[in-house]
Amino acid sequence: MDKQQTRRRIGARIAELRREKRLTQYELGDRTGLNQSHIARIEAGKYSAGCDTLQTIAQAMGYKLDFVKMKRNESVEW
C-alpha cells in the first residue's frame, strides 16, 4: 500500500468515526483547534497528518491511538 492510499484509508476512517459521533467537520475542528478545511483535507487523504494531530482528533472523538506489535504470520485487513 503506498503513502497516498494510506492517507486516504486513514482519512476515510476518521470521517466514518466522525459521522458515527454525529459531528460535523466544523464541530470536530472546534474540539481539536483545527480549521474545518484542515479536517476536510485529512479526511480526503490530501494531507498527511502527523501522530500528534491524529491523537488530537482521536481524543476529541473519545478514542485513542494504539500501536500494537503483530505476530509474525498475522495479517491486517485494510
Kinemage of the C-alpha trace (Angstrom):
@kinemage 1
@onewidth
@group {chain A} dominant
@subgroup {mainchain}
@vectorlist {calphas} color= white
{ca met a 1} P 0.000 0.000 0.000
{ca asp a 2} L 1.515 3.341 -0.997
{ca lys a 3} L 1.509 6.525 1.079
{ca gln a 4} L -1.374 8.112 -0.803
{ca gln a 5} L -3.565 5.044 -0.303
{ca thr a 6} L -2.672 5.021 3.383
{ca arg a 7} L -3.641 8.703 3.752
{ca arg a 8} L -6.969 8.047 2.019
{ca arg a 9} L -7.668 4.999 4.214
{ca ile a 10} L -6.894 6.882 7.421
{ca gly a 11} L -8.903 9.896 6.282
{ca ala a 12} L -11.893 7.737 5.383
{ca arg a 13} L -11.767 6.103 8.820
{ca ile a 14} L -11.651 9.478 10.554
{ca ala a 15} L -14.658 10.625 8.521
{ca glu a 16} L -16.518 7.413 9.344
{ca leu a 17} L -15.877 7.792 13.085
{ca arg a 18} L -16.806 11.485 12.971
{ca arg a 19} L -20.124 10.680 11.299
{ca glu a 20} L -20.803 7.899 13.843
{ca lys a 21} L -20.354 10.533 16.570
{ca arg a 22} L -22.736 12.776 14.614
{ca leu a 23} L -20.150 15.552 14.382
{ca thr a 24} L -19.664 17.953 11.519
{ca gln a 25} L -16.188 18.854 10.339
{ca tyr a 26} L -16.738 22.262 11.944
{ca glu a 27} L -17.610 20.678 15.298
{ca leu a 28} L -14.583 18.392 15.154
{ca gly a 29} L -12.487 21.412 14.283
{ca asp a 30} L -13.799 23.250 17.351
{ca arg a 31} L -12.960 20.280 19.578
{ca thr a 32} L -9.440 19.949 18.171
{ca gly a 33} L -8.489 23.534 17.462
{ca leu a 34} L -8.065 22.648 13.789
{ca asn a 35} L -9.681 24.549 10.944
{ca gln a 36} L -12.578 22.774 9.194
{ca ser a 37} L -10.678 22.900 5.903
{ca his a 38} L -7.755 21.114 7.557
{ca ile a 39} L -10.116 18.367 8.773
{ca ala a 40} L -11.542 18.119 5.240
{ca arg a 41} L -8.069 17.709 3.689
{ca ile a 42} L -7.161 14.993 6.197
{ca glu a 43} L -10.418 13.112 5.568
{ca ala a 44} L -9.917 13.370 1.799
{ca gly a 45} L -6.403 11.948 2.095
{ca lys a 46} L -4.876 15.127 0.680
{ca tyr a 47} L -2.849 15.895 3.802
{ca ser a 48} L -0.527 13.643 5.744
{ca ala a 49} L -1.386 14.233 9.386
{ca gly a 50} L 1.277 13.589 11.994
{ca cys a 51} L 0.828 11.451 15.078
{ca asp a 52} L 0.144 14.477 17.293
{ca thr a 53} L -2.681 15.660 15.028
{ca leu a 54} L -4.136 12.160 14.745
{ca gln a 55} L -4.010 11.789 18.530
{ca thr a 56} L -5.788 15.132 18.965
{ca ile a 57} L -8.517 14.082 16.522
{ca ala a 58} L -8.901 10.680 18.190
{ca gln a 59} L -9.166 12.183 21.682
{ca ala a 60} L -11.730 14.730 20.505
{ca met a 61} L -13.957 11.826 19.478
{ca gly a 62} L -13.305 9.716 22.569
{ca tyr a 63} L -10.752 7.346 21.019
{ca lys a 64} L -7.042 6.769 21.464
{ca leu a 65} L -4.315 5.757 19.074
{ca asp a 66} L -2.888 2.324 19.782
{ca phe a 67} L 0.060 0.710 18.143
{ca val a 68} L 0.433 -2.975 18.768
{ca lys a 69} L 3.012 -5.478 17.697
{ca met a 70} L 1.574 -8.097 15.384
{ca lys a 71} L 2.565 -11.727 15.391
{ca arg a 72} L 4.857 -12.729 12.572
{ca asn a 73} L 2.227 -14.538 10.449
{ca glu a 74} L -0.701 -12.279 11.365
{ca ser a 75} L -2.069 -10.049 8.615
{ca val a 76} L -4.066 -6.838 8.663
{ca glu a 77} L -7.259 -6.302 6.672
{ca trp a 78} L -7.223 -2.829 5.156
